[in-house]
């Protein structure tokens, strides 16, 4: 132990500087921001440069934020300007004062550093990292670095298990009266694959419990929560969700607000910015939320195709193995279903457009997308069999029947009403077709770039934006025939999407016959 | 090719929205920031959320920036608030108007993504990444992700070579009248190892050309430029540097302003935030700057020790191999020298404290740190031999003599005067000793945590801050005897450093005799 004469005295000194909190109403996603005058005494006393991390304290509350220095008189010398997130997290009122300090070094940063240099992390270290991320102590740069390190040197089974446990540990855990709680998940990567509302309605129609919490899009043009939100409210308080599930047996709500896995919700933002996902991260993200949500039986849809998220049987094996082994450790019954991921499902890509496909299937409309109905029934079938509502091998037929005779639609409407009222999805003001340059047969469709196109058009932030497919693989088309139609709400987004389409002529591979 | 009806029309629409530029005098390091009202028509027209990347255009100039949305009337609906860096890079004047758009997707991001997923990049891809970074088109998150990927899966020789070439390609290249241009570099990691000014003075005193461009600290408490700046101006325009070198044969200036490797200068900031360095990155960073600076002969100091940057002979071999093979490809004569990296060099750690050590050596003061003089002379000796000013094996003696008879000091003063005038380093207002808890022998000293201590005390931003060593390894000490002294300019920094010292009692390992 080194003796530090006068330590206590020193400790007093700089804790005192109080600054008047100024609400700047600046929106940041997670990383809180604070502004100080460059010539502020605090910057001198604490030796703070611009863009450094600082600790902001109000009474007993303390947050970490990124400091920006400002010149001129926009801010007073004794003022601290705070972003909206900082203001809310500290629970400030006008006239309150805060103190700003050097942050204490995060122990988890040395763990992060070890991981970056290629060393595996144990559960203790991962817990430190995850709880610091959950407490919003990490800058986006550090979160991005953690995600990158876990992608370049993929998380192994032990790390994935530890990461899952760490994520569950930082969040709220739900429990349900039912002994058997069903759930489903799709690893994504397939535009328009919006089976969840169908699966939930079918399964719940049979009296089973399926409290489905869905996420918003990470890197895709629409998450189930984004699509469902065009049909009914999805951002509900937990008490409301319980009422819906007690009453209808199922729900389709946004899980983000429930803090099931707060660290994951934060990392997802940075993942989105980096357009990055990896198997271990995906498994930990999925299972931590299922475990926290109290699920006991899960079916996972793994779409496979050259441009899907999972591109080969080998990759699917890795993912399935990781899912099963980690699920098993947590006592979860998990079944995977590999599906055709060569082309989008249904016609719509984007929240409102996908919702229209769902309604068509629910209402048994003649032109309802068959592939969407078929996928939903295969997944629902597995759950019906798991739940003892169908003989082994009979689940699929059972599910089809439940749609055909309107029980699923009736249940879905009831769920939407219970969630706050059913509504009709909107329609985009701007629509422009992409046409075949010459006659031929559609040989291939690039899911990733179609998804990109839909995102550039504004999905999912703009619910009505996206892409409406007008052909499927191996269709024959005439010269000038529309292949798909871009839907957008603003000229800027439409132009941006069309520019991308022009630059990527081979999103659709049309070969002359 | 997909046909896009009315593309041109769409292209017109959103280019028009002009916003009045407002200078907010907010300091960012590199990443430019722009503020818009959340309800601004531009956010709607372009579909822009908060914290997204955007393109800001003024006339022919265009930069990329991170957008933050603001509520309230701090900004007008038709105004765009710009950070200082954005303002300057666009060359704006009050009253100018700018347009803000969705950025075009960066091609290099797909290369970055491939690297993150563990695929090697060729020179073309690395050039795309580096030139986008140099043009400040990358957010800090993306730069951090690139650095992390290149650490977790270390850059190989080919990538390092390509990265070096890419970095040279983005910068200015210097050339000198002399046929032989000498240079030296230390891979760092050893606090207080400030030999450069001594080496330059000794070598230049023999009429050789050694135009030394140094960097500021990356993750250390002081870079050579930081230390030299306490003795003379180092931030000089290139014409001034040429005059200094023409006149004195050598200089010790900051290379950053010369844009020798702008991408590297930008990456270094993020490296600093992540406290991250890797061999390939280091080699590319060093050699790109030496090549751009026009060096033909280089000696590289590789300090080795359990807590130095290079900790083992194996690690040194990797680094040396990479340095030699890449240098060779560029026709550089490179010699490495492995030195004792077990403990700090000299007594000072931090710009001003290290400068005082230098002055003591130059002035042949009786208590001048012998280890610093010795290391400088071994390095200078190699250069004297390379430059034909000493017989093989005689360089070291030659260098010692040059110091002893005052020629080196005379040359150093002349260089400082030529750079704008010599000055005396300052002294810290606050100094507090760390004392031995009991009598014993100093068995080990933790360089990394000593460096950390000096940084927490304020170095290098605060020039007078740092740590003054009062013992060396295997010294015997009495109970309560000072082991080192922490120098700080502010109570906040002093307290922060002392708290770290208290939490890390084994920075000095003192074992009872």
Contacts between the chains, C-beta under 8 A, distances in Angstrom:
chain1	res1	chain2	res2	distance
A	1	B	437	5.3
A	1	B	502	7.9
A	1	B	505	4.3
A	2	B	434	4.8
A	2	B	435	7.1
A	2	B	437	6.6
A	2	B	483	7.3
A	2	B	501	5.4
A	2	B	502	6.7
A	2	B	504	7.9
A	2	B	505	5.0
A	2	B	507	7.1
A	2	B	508	7.1
A	3	B	434	7.5
A	3	B	435	4.9
A	3	B	437	5.7
A	3	B	480	7.4
A	4	B	432	7.2
A	4	B	434	6.5
A	4	B	498	4.8
A	4	B	501	6.0
A	4	B	502	5.4
A	5	B	432	6.6
A	5	B	433	7.2
A	5	B	435	7.3
A	6	B	432	6.7
A	7	B	495	8.0
A	7	B	498	5.5
A	7	B	499	7.7
A	7	B	502	6.4
A	10	B	432	7.7
A	10	B	491	6.2
A	10	B	494	5.7
A	10	B	495	4.1
A	10	B	498	5.9
A	11	B	495	5.7
A	11	B	499	7.5
A	13	B	491	3.9
A	13	B	492	7.4
A	13	B	495	6.5
A	14	B	490	7.6
A	14	B	491	5.1
A	14	B	492	3.8
A	14	B	495	6.2
A	24	B	70	7.1
A	24	B	74	6.8
A	25	B	70	5.7
A	25	B	71	4.0
A	25	B	72	4.5
A	25	B	74	7.2
A	26	B	35	7.0
A	26	B	68	5.3
A	26	B	69	7.5
A	26	B	70	5.1
A	27	B	38	6.6
A	27	B	50	4.2
A	27	B	51	7.8
A	27	B	68	6.5
A	27	B	69	4.6
A	27	B	70	7.1
A	27	B	71	7.4
A	28	B	50	6.7
A	28	B	51	6.1
A	28	B	68	6.7
A	29	B	50	6.6
A	29	B	51	5.0
A	33	B	68	7.9
A	35	B	26	7.0
A	38	B	27	6.6
A	44	B	490	6.1
A	45	B	490	5.0
A	45	B	491	6.4
A	45	B	492	4.7
A	46	B	490	6.9
A	46	B	492	3.9
A	46	B	493	7.1
A	46	B	496	8.0
A	47	B	458	4.6
A	47	B	461	6.5
A	47	B	462	5.9
A	47	B	465	7.8
A	47	B	489	7.3
A	47	B	490	5.3
A	47	B	492	6.2
A	47	B	493	4.3
A	49	B	461	5.8
A	50	B	27	4.2
A	50	B	28	6.7
A	50	B	29	6.6
A	51	B	27	7.8
A	51	B	28	6.1
A	51	B	29	4.9
A	68	B	26	5.3
A	68	B	27	6.5
A	68	B	28	6.7
A	68	B	33	7.9
A	69	B	26	7.5
A	69	B	27	4.6
A	70	B	24	7.1
A	70	B	25	5.7
A	70	B	26	5.1
A	70	B	27	7.1
A	71	B	25	4.0
A	71	B	27	7.4
A	71	B	84	7.7
A	72	B	25	4.4
A	74	B	24	6.8
A	74	B	25	7.1
A	84	B	71	7.7
A	101	B	492	7.0
A	102	B	456	7.8
A	102	B	492	6.2
A	102	B	493	7.4
A	102	B	496	4.7
A	104	B	499	7.5
A	105	B	500	7.2
A	109	B	275	7.5
A	113	B	274	8.0
A	113	B	275	6.6
A	113	B	276	7.3
A	115	B	152	7.8
A	116	B	148	5.4
A	116	B	151	5.3
A	116	B	152	5.8
A	116	B	274	7.5
A	116	B	276	6.4
A	117	B	151	6.2
A	117	B	152	7.2
A	117	B	278	7.9
A	118	B	151	7.8
A	118	B	152	5.4
A	118	B	153	7.9
A	139	B	273	7.3
A	140	B	140	7.7
A	140	B	141	5.1
A	141	B	140	5.1
A	141	B	141	5.5
A	141	B	144	4.3
A	141	B	270	6.5
A	141	B	273	5.7
A	141	B	274	6.7
A	142	B	144	7.7
A	142	B	273	7.9
A	142	B	274	7.0
A	144	B	141	4.3
A	144	B	142	7.7
A	144	B	144	5.4
A	144	B	145	5.0
A	144	B	148	7.6
A	145	B	144	5.0
A	145	B	145	6.7
A	145	B	147	7.7
A	145	B	148	4.4
A	145	B	274	5.6
A	145	B	276	7.8
A	147	B	145	7.8
A	148	B	116	5.4
A	148	B	144	7.6
A	148	B	145	4.4
A	148	B	148	4.1
A	148	B	149	5.4
A	148	B	152	7.1
A	149	B	148	5.4
A	149	B	151	7.8
A	149	B	152	4.8
A	151	B	116	5.3
A	151	B	117	6.3
A	151	B	118	7.9
A	151	B	149	7.8
A	152	B	115	7.8
A	152	B	116	5.8
A	152	B	117	7.2
A	152	B	118	5.5
A	152	B	148	7.2
A	152	B	149	4.8
A	152	B	152	4.0
A	152	B	153	4.9
A	153	B	118	7.9
A	153	B	152	4.9
A	153	B	153	6.9
A	270	B	141	6.5
A	273	B	139	7.3
A	273	B	141	5.7
A	273	B	142	7.9
A	274	B	116	7.5
A	274	B	141	6.7
A	274	B	142	7.0
A	274	B	145	5.6
A	275	B	109	7.5
A	275	B	113	6.6
A	276	B	113	7.3
A	276	B	116	6.4
A	276	B	145	7.8
A	278	B	117	7.9
A	432	B	4	7.2
A	432	B	5	6.6
A	432	B	6	6.6
A	432	B	10	7.7
A	433	B	5	7.1
A	434	B	2	4.8
A	434	B	3	7.5
A	434	B	4	6.6
A	435	B	2	7.0
A	435	B	3	4.9
A	435	B	5	7.3
A	437	B	1	5.2
A	437	B	2	6.6
A	437	B	3	5.8
A	456	B	102	7.8
A	458	B	47	4.7
A	461	B	47	6.5
A	461	B	49	5.9
A	462	B	47	5.9
A	465	B	47	7.8
A	480	B	3	7.3
A	483	B	2	7.3
A	489	B	47	7.3
A	490	B	14	7.6
A	490	B	44	6.1
A	490	B	45	5.1
A	490	B	46	6.9
A	490	B	47	5.4
A	491	B	10	6.0
A	491	B	13	3.9
A	491	B	14	5.0
A	491	B	45	6.4
A	492	B	13	7.4
A	492	B	14	3.8
A	492	B	45	4.7
A	492	B	46	3.9
A	492	B	47	6.2
A	492	B	101	7.1
A	492	B	102	6.2
A	493	B	46	7.1
A	493	B	47	4.3
A	493	B	102	7.5
A	494	B	10	5.6
A	495	B	7	7.9
A	495	B	10	4.1
A	495	B	11	5.6
A	495	B	13	6.7
A	495	B	14	6.2
A	496	B	46	8.0
A	496	B	102	4.8
A	498	B	4	4.8
A	498	B	7	5.5
A	498	B	10	5.9
A	499	B	7	7.7
A	499	B	11	7.5
A	499	B	104	7.6
A	500	B	105	7.3
A	501	B	2	5.4
A	501	B	4	6.0
A	502	B	1	7.8
A	502	B	2	6.8
A	502	B	4	5.5
A	502	B	7	6.5
A	504	B	2	7.9
A	505	B	1	4.3
A	505	B	2	5.0
A	507	B	2	7.1
A	508	B	2	7.1
